[in-house]
Amino acid sequence: MDPKTLHSFKLAGLRAGALTRAAAQNSTLVSAAIGFNSWRKNTKTKFKRFLKRLCTSSQPIIPKLRVLVHIRGGMGDVCMTRVLIRKLRQTLPQAEISFAYDIKSVVDMVFSDGLIDRFETTDYLPESFDLVLSGCHYIMYDYVNEPRIRELAPQFLPVLKQGLAVQACFKPFATYTPHLDGQLAEIAIAHGGSRITNLGWFTGLDIRQNDPAPLALDASRTENVLKKLGLADTEYITIHDGINTNTDISRGHPTRCWPRAYWQEFARLFKEHFPHVKLVQLGGSTSQVFDFADVSLVGKTAVADLPHILSRARLHVDGESGMVHLANLTQTPCVVLFGPSKAAYLGYARNTNMEAPFCGGCMNIHKHWMTQCILGYPPEKQCLASITPQEVLRAVTSKLY
């Protein structure tokens, strides 16, 4: 980031922080509630770490830097972090890099090629490492052992200093995560950035949205997975309804999901034009099963199999979801339907990114944005419903020919 843009970005963070504090300026009650909430979170964290220390023996000092990256969010957030890990590997080649996340199987899948040294549970002790980075859209240096960094990786100190300076201007984004993620997206877009460039801006590393971080898959494993699923020697595209397995669908229609009737019409049109290409549906426990797909793998695949299936697909069609970010690691092109989230923030240049012509862009405006339209539109009139099956077919056709 050039110095002028960097200064503007930092000022935007300070301005947003001032707005979040405005409600407390003239209200002792609001100010006290915010302070208590912060105290409660910090106390809970400190107590957990205290108990952890009682049960943990001291680690031996090793002659290499210990780095931990702790990512919150969904599978897509873990996928996007491969770029950060790759850059850390280049910048700190001798470091031991660990990765903490809620679900080990997701980490094992995204880093199956050995890019990280080991998986770590999320109840880790920060002081067991020399450098801890944590977060999601906003990532921060959560713990820094500067003497060890100065001794083992002095070339990293300017990077660290720049990252900390930017983080200092965005402190409320850590306090009120994920509620300010949408605002952070707007700030990033306004400064020519994106979800992945945030990883660089907040750490001081040089990271860009379309930097490659491909997943190196074992070809024989891929063949075995496809044979097991009956997809070997088969031409196919994959589809996914855009839903995150953590989404509580009891609250309403997931706003990042294209209506089922649209998927069905797209499938009909697709088979008319490409009768020899199979439609293979992917999805987890909360995905609806499309009985009009040639092959439905919803709930039938191990997490570890997903990149192998995507890697051999001619194309992946989806709402903006973790599956799209995983497909990006396999270098499979996608047609992506954007509604609440913005293509400028989360899209990749290799893909065809289709933004809803009606409304959209409401990511994180309220707590239940993934399942409730903030303007109250029913599913058939929400933003994604303004993208027609015919338009998606044209985008798919242009990718396949």
C-alpha positions as CSV (number, residue, x, y, z in Angstrom):
1,M,0.0,0.0,0.0
2,D,1.4,3.4,-0.9
3,P,1.9,5.9,2.0
4,K,-1.0,8.1,0.9
5,T,-3.5,5.3,0.8
6,L,-2.1,3.9,4.0
7,H,-2.7,7.2,5.9
8,S,-6.2,7.4,4.4
9,F,-7.0,3.8,5.5
10,K,-5.8,4.5,9.0
11,L,-7.9,7.7,9.2
12,A,-10.9,5.7,8.0
13,G,-10.4,3.3,10.9
14,L,-10.2,6.0,13.4
15,R,-13.3,7.7,12.0
16,A,-15.3,4.5,12.2
17,G,-14.1,3.9,15.8
18,A,-15.3,7.4,16.8
19,L,-18.7,6.6,15.4
20,T,-18.9,3.4,17.4
21,R,-18.1,5.3,20.6
22,A,-20.5,8.1,19.8
23,A,-23.5,6.4,21.6
24,A,-21.6,6.4,24.9
25,Q,-20.5,10.0,24.8
26,N,-23.5,11.4,26.7
27,S,-24.7,8.2,28.4
28,T,-23.2,6.9,31.6
29,L,-25.3,3.8,31.3
30,V,-24.2,3.0,27.8
31,S,-20.6,3.7,28.6
32,A,-20.8,1.5,31.7
33,A,-22.4,-1.4,29.7
34,I,-19.7,-1.2,27.0
35,G,-17.0,-1.2,29.7
36,F,-18.6,-4.1,31.6
37,N,-18.9,-6.2,28.4
38,S,-15.2,-5.6,27.6
39,W,-14.2,-6.4,31.2
40,R,-16.3,-9.6,31.1
41,K,-14.7,-10.9,27.9
42,N,-11.2,-10.1,29.1
43,T,-11.8,-11.7,32.5
44,K,-13.2,-14.8,31.0
45,T,-10.2,-15.1,28.7
46,K,-7.7,-14.6,31.5
47,F,-9.5,-17.2,33.7
48,K,-9.4,-19.8,30.9
49,R,-5.7,-19.1,30.3
50,F,-5.0,-19.3,34.1
51,L,-6.6,-22.8,34.2
52,K,-4.7,-23.8,31.1
53,R,-1.3,-22.7,32.7
54,L,-2.0,-24.9,35.8
55,C,-2.4,-27.9,33.5
56,T,0.5,-27.1,31.1
57,S,4.1,-27.9,31.6
58,S,6.6,-25.3,30.5
59,Q,7.8,-25.7,26.9
60,P,11.6,-26.0,26.1
61,I,13.1,-23.0,24.4
62,I,13.9,-23.8,20.8
63,P,16.2,-22.0,18.4
64,K,13.4,-21.1,16.0
65,L,10.5,-18.7,16.1
66,R,7.1,-20.1,17.2
67,V,4.3,-18.5,15.2
68,L,0.5,-19.2,15.7
69,V,-2.3,-18.1,13.4
70,H,-5.7,-18.4,15.0
71,I,-8.6,-17.9,12.6
72,R,-12.3,-17.4,13.5
73,G,-15.1,-17.8,11.1
74,G,-16.0,-20.4,8.5
75,M,-14.3,-22.7,6.1
76,G,-13.8,-19.9,3.6
77,D,-11.9,-17.8,6.1
78,V,-9.5,-20.7,6.7
79,C,-9.1,-21.1,2.9
80,M,-8.3,-17.4,2.5
81,T,-5.6,-17.6,5.2
82,R,-3.4,-19.8,3.0
83,V,-2.1,-16.7,1.3
84,L,-1.1,-15.3,4.7
85,I,0.6,-18.5,5.8
86,R,2.5,-18.7,2.5
87,K,3.7,-15.1,2.9
88,L,4.8,-15.8,6.5
89,R,6.7,-18.8,5.2
90,Q,8.5,-16.6,2.8
91,T,9.2,-13.9,5.4
92,L,10.1,-16.2,8.3
93,P,11.5,-19.3,6.5
94,Q,12.9,-20.8,9.7
95,A,9.8,-20.4,11.8
96,E,7.5,-23.1,13.2
97,I,4.0,-22.2,12.2
98,S,0.9,-23.6,14.0
99,F,-2.7,-23.0,13.1
100,A,-5.6,-22.8,15.5
101,Y,-9.3,-23.3,14.5
102,D,-12.4,-24.9,15.9
103,I,-12.6,-27.8,13.4
104,K,-9.4,-29.9,12.9
105,S,-10.8,-31.6,9.7
106,V,-11.1,-28.3,7.9
107,V,-7.5,-27.3,8.8
108,D,-6.2,-30.8,7.8
109,M,-8.0,-30.3,4.4
110,V,-6.8,-26.8,3.6
111,F,-3.3,-27.5,4.7
112,S,-3.0,-31.1,3.7
113,D,0.2,-30.3,1.7
114,G,2.2,-29.4,4.7
115,L,2.2,-25.6,4.5
116,I,1.7,-25.5,8.3
117,D,3.7,-27.4,10.9
118,R,0.9,-28.4,13.2
119,F,-2.7,-27.9,14.3
120,E,-3.4,-26.2,17.6
121,T,-6.6,-26.2,19.7
122,T,-8.2,-22.8,20.4
123,D,-7.5,-23.0,24.1
124,Y,-3.8,-22.4,23.6
125,L,-1.6,-20.2,25.8
126,P,-0.4,-17.2,23.8
127,E,2.9,-17.1,25.7
128,S,3.7,-20.6,24.4
129,F,4.5,-18.8,21.1
130,D,6.6,-15.9,20.1
131,L,4.0,-14.4,17.7
132,V,0.2,-14.9,17.7
133,L,-2.0,-13.6,15.0
134,S,-5.8,-13.9,15.5
135,G,-9.0,-12.7,14.0
136,C,-11.0,-13.0,10.8
137,H,-11.8,-10.0,8.6
138,Y,-9.7,-8.0,11.1
139,I,-6.6,-9.8,12.1
140,M,-4.3,-8.6,14.8
141,Y,-1.0,-9.4,16.5
142,D,-2.5,-10.8,19.7
143,Y,0.8,-11.6,21.4
144,V,4.3,-10.5,20.5
145,N,7.6,-11.7,22.2
146,E,9.7,-8.8,20.8
147,P,13.0,-9.9,22.3
148,R,12.7,-13.3,20.6
149,I,11.8,-11.7,17.3
150,R,14.7,-9.3,17.6
151,E,17.0,-12.2,18.3
152,L,15.7,-14.7,15.7
153,A,14.1,-12.6,13.0
154,P,15.2,-9.0,13.2
155,Q,14.2,-8.5,9.5
156,F,10.5,-9.0,10.6
157,L,10.5,-6.0,13.0
158,P,9.7,-3.3,10.3
159,V,6.8,-5.5,9.1
160,L,5.6,-5.9,12.7
161,K,5.8,-2.2,13.4
162,Q,3.8,-1.3,10.3
163,G,1.1,-3.9,11.1
164,L,0.8,-2.7,14.7
165,A,0.4,0.9,13.6
166,V,-2.5,0.1,11.4
167,Q,-4.1,-2.1,14.0
168,A,-4.0,0.7,16.5
169,C,-6.3,2.7,14.3
170,F,-8.9,-0.1,14.1
171,K,-9.2,-1.3,17.8
172,P,-13.0,-1.1,17.9
173,F,-13.2,-3.6,15.0
174,A,-11.6,-6.2,17.3
175,T,-13.9,-5.3,20.2
176,Y,-17.1,-5.4,18.2
177,T,-16.4,-8.2,15.8
178,P,-18.2,-9.4,13.7
179,H,-20.7,-6.5,13.8
180,L,-18.3,-4.1,12.1
181,D,-17.1,-6.5,9.4
182,G,-19.4,-4.9,6.9
183,Q,-18.1,-1.4,7.7
184,L,-14.5,-2.8,7.4
185,A,-15.4,-4.2,3.9
186,E,-16.6,-0.8,2.8
187,I,-13.4,0.9,4.1
188,A,-11.3,-1.7,2.3
189,I,-13.1,-1.4,-1.0
190,A,-12.9,2.4,-0.8
191,H,-9.1,2.1,-0.6
192,G,-8.7,-0.4,-3.4
193,G,-8.5,-3.4,-1.0
194,S,-10.4,-6.5,-0.3
195,R,-10.9,-9.3,2.3
196,I,-7.5,-10.9,1.6
197,T,-5.6,-7.6,1.3
198,N,-6.8,-6.9,4.8
199,L,-4.6,-9.8,5.9
200,G,-1.6,-7.8,4.6
201,W,-2.7,-4.3,5.7
202,F,-3.2,-5.4,9.3
203,T,0.0,-7.4,9.5
204,G,2.4,-5.3,7.5
205,L,2.9,-8.1,4.9
206,D,2.6,-7.6,1.2
207,I,-0.6,-9.6,0.4
208,R,-3.1,-9.0,-2.5
209,Q,-6.5,-10.5,-3.2
210,N,-5.5,-12.6,-6.2
211,D,-2.1,-13.8,-4.9
212,P,-1.9,-17.5,-5.6
213,A,-1.8,-20.1,-2.8
214,P,-2.8,-23.3,-4.6
215,L,-3.3,-26.5,-2.7
216,A,-1.0,-29.2,-3.9
217,L,-3.2,-32.3,-4.1
218,D,-2.0,-35.9,-4.4
219,A,-3.1,-37.1,-7.9
220,S,-3.6,-40.7,-6.8
221,R,-5.8,-39.6,-3.9
222,T,-7.9,-37.6,-6.3
223,E,-8.3,-40.6,-8.6
224,N,-9.4,-42.8,-5.6
225,V,-11.9,-40.2,-4.4
226,L,-13.5,-39.8,-7.9
227,K,-13.7,-43.6,-8.4
228,K,-15.4,-44.0,-5.0
229,L,-18.0,-41.4,-6.0
230,G,-18.5,-42.7,-9.5
231,L,-17.0,-39.5,-11.1
232,A,-13.8,-40.9,-12.6
233,D,-13.6,-40.3,-16.4
234,T,-16.7,-38.1,-16.1
235,E,-17.2,-34.6,-17.3
236,Y,-19.0,-32.5,-14.6
237,I,-19.5,-29.2,-13.0
238,T,-20.2,-28.7,-9.3
239,I,-23.0,-26.6,-7.8
240,H,-23.6,-25.6,-4.2
241,D,-26.4,-23.6,-2.6
242,G,-24.2,-21.0,-0.9
243,I,-25.1,-21.9,2.6
244,N,-22.6,-22.2,5.5
245,T,-23.1,-25.3,7.7
246,N,-23.1,-23.0,10.8
247,T,-26.1,-21.0,9.5
248,D,-29.2,-21.4,11.6
249,I,-31.7,-22.0,8.8
250,S,-34.6,-22.0,11.3
251,R,-34.6,-18.2,11.3
252,G,-35.6,-18.0,7.7
253,H,-34.3,-18.3,4.1
254,P,-30.5,-17.9,3.9
255,T,-29.9,-14.6,2.2
256,R,-26.8,-15.9,0.3
257,C,-28.8,-18.8,-1.2
258,W,-30.4,-18.6,-4.7
259,P,-34.0,-19.7,-4.6
260,R,-34.5,-23.5,-5.2
261,A,-36.8,-22.8,-8.1
262,Y,-34.1,-20.8,-9.8
263,W,-31.6,-23.7,-9.3
264,Q,-34.1,-26.1,-10.8
265,E,-34.7,-23.9,-13.9
266,F,-30.9,-23.4,-14.3
267,A,-30.4,-27.2,-14.2
268,R,-33.1,-27.7,-16.9
269,L,-31.5,-25.1,-19.1
270,F,-28.0,-26.5,-18.5
271,K,-28.9,-30.0,-19.4
272,E,-30.5,-28.8,-22.6
273,H,-27.2,-27.1,-23.6
274,F,-24.8,-29.6,-22.1
275,P,-26.5,-33.0,-21.9
276,H,-23.1,-34.8,-21.6
277,V,-21.9,-32.8,-18.6
278,K,-23.1,-33.9,-15.2
279,L,-24.4,-31.6,-12.5
280,V,-22.8,-32.6,-9.2
281,Q,-24.2,-31.0,-6.0
282,L,-22.0,-30.5,-3.0
283,G,-23.2,-29.4,0.4
284,G,-23.2,-30.0,4.2
285,S,-25.8,-30.8,6.7
286,T,-27.9,-27.7,6.2
287,S,-27.9,-27.7,2.4
288,Q,-31.2,-28.7,0.7
289,V,-30.9,-31.7,-1.6
290,F,-31.5,-30.9,-5.3
291,D,-33.3,-34.0,-6.7
292,F,-32.8,-32.5,-10.2
293,A,-29.0,-32.7,-10.0
294,D,-27.4,-35.7,-11.7
295,V,-25.4,-36.5,-8.6
296,S,-26.2,-35.2,-5.1
297,L,-23.3,-35.5,-2.7
298,V,-25.0,-33.5,0.1
299,G,-23.9,-35.0,3.4
300,K,-22.2,-37.9,1.6
301,T,-18.6,-36.6,1.4
302,A,-15.8,-36.3,3.9
303,V,-14.4,-32.8,4.3
304,A,-11.1,-34.1,3.1
305,D,-12.6,-35.2,-0.3
306,L,-14.0,-31.8,-1.2
307,P,-10.8,-30.3,-2.9
308,H,-10.3,-33.4,-4.9
309,I,-13.9,-33.3,-6.3
310,L,-13.6,-29.5,-7.0
311,S,-10.2,-29.9,-8.7
312,R,-11.6,-32.1,-11.5
313,A,-14.7,-30.0,-12.0
314,R,-14.8,-27.9,-15.2
315,L,-16.6,-25.2,-13.3
316,H,-18.2,-24.5,-9.9
317,V,-21.4,-22.5,-9.5
318,D,-22.4,-21.1,-6.1
319,G,-23.5,-18.3,-4.0
320,E,-20.6,-16.5,-2.2
321,S,-19.5,-19.3,0.2
322,G,-16.6,-21.2,1.7
323,M,-16.8,-23.7,-1.2
324,V,-15.9,-20.9,-3.6
325,H,-12.8,-20.0,-1.6
326,L,-11.9,-23.7,-1.5
327,A,-12.4,-24.0,-5.3
328,N,-10.0,-21.0,-5.7
329,L,-7.3,-23.1,-4.0
330,T,-7.8,-25.9,-6.5
331,Q,-7.7,-23.3,-9.4
332,T,-11.2,-24.3,-10.5
333,P,-13.0,-21.3,-12.1
334,C,-16.4,-20.4,-10.6
335,V,-19.5,-18.5,-11.4
336,V,-20.4,-16.8,-8.1
337,L,-23.7,-15.1,-7.2
338,F,-23.2,-12.1,-4.9
339,G,-26.1,-10.7,-2.9
340,P,-25.5,-9.5,0.7
341,S,-21.7,-9.7,0.3
342,K,-19.8,-7.7,-2.3
343,A,-17.7,-9.0,-5.2
344,A,-15.3,-6.1,-4.9
345,Y,-14.5,-7.4,-1.4
346,L,-14.7,-11.2,-1.7
347,G,-14.4,-11.9,-5.5
348,Y,-11.5,-13.4,-7.4
349,A,-10.3,-12.3,-10.8
350,R,-10.4,-15.8,-12.2
351,N,-14.1,-16.1,-11.5
352,T,-17.3,-14.7,-13.1
353,N,-18.7,-12.6,-10.3
354,M,-22.4,-11.8,-10.7
355,E,-23.7,-9.1,-8.3
356,A,-27.4,-8.8,-7.8
357,P,-28.8,-5.8,-9.8
358,F,-31.4,-5.2,-7.1
359,C,-30.4,-4.2,-3.6
360,G,-27.5,-6.3,-2.0
361,G,-24.4,-5.4,-0.1
362,C,-26.0,-5.7,3.4
363,M,-23.3,-7.9,4.9
364,N,-23.2,-7.6,8.7
365,I,-25.7,-4.7,8.9
366,H,-27.5,-6.6,11.6
367,K,-26.9,-9.8,13.6
368,H,-29.0,-12.2,11.5
369,W,-28.1,-10.8,8.1
370,M,-27.4,-14.4,6.8
371,T,-31.0,-15.5,7.3
372,Q,-33.2,-12.3,7.5
373,C,-33.5,-9.6,4.8
374,I,-33.1,-6.3,6.7
375,L,-35.7,-4.7,4.4
376,G,-38.1,-7.5,4.9
377,Y,-38.3,-8.9,1.4
378,P,-39.6,-12.5,1.0
379,P,-37.1,-15.0,-0.6
380,E,-38.6,-14.6,-4.0
381,K,-38.0,-10.8,-4.0
382,Q,-34.6,-10.7,-2.2
383,C,-31.5,-9.5,-3.9
384,L,-30.3,-12.9,-5.3
385,A,-33.7,-13.5,-6.9
386,S,-32.9,-10.6,-9.2
387,I,-30.2,-12.8,-10.9
388,T,-32.1,-15.0,-13.4
389,P,-31.3,-18.6,-14.4
390,Q,-30.9,-17.5,-18.0
391,E,-28.1,-15.0,-16.9
392,V,-26.3,-17.6,-14.9
393,L,-26.5,-20.1,-17.9
394,R,-24.9,-17.5,-20.1
395,A,-22.1,-16.9,-17.6
396,V,-21.6,-20.7,-17.3
397,T,-21.6,-21.1,-21.1
398,S,-19.0,-18.5,-21.6
399,K,-16.7,-20.3,-19.1
400,L,-17.2,-23.7,-20.6
401,Y,-16.6,-22.7,-24.2
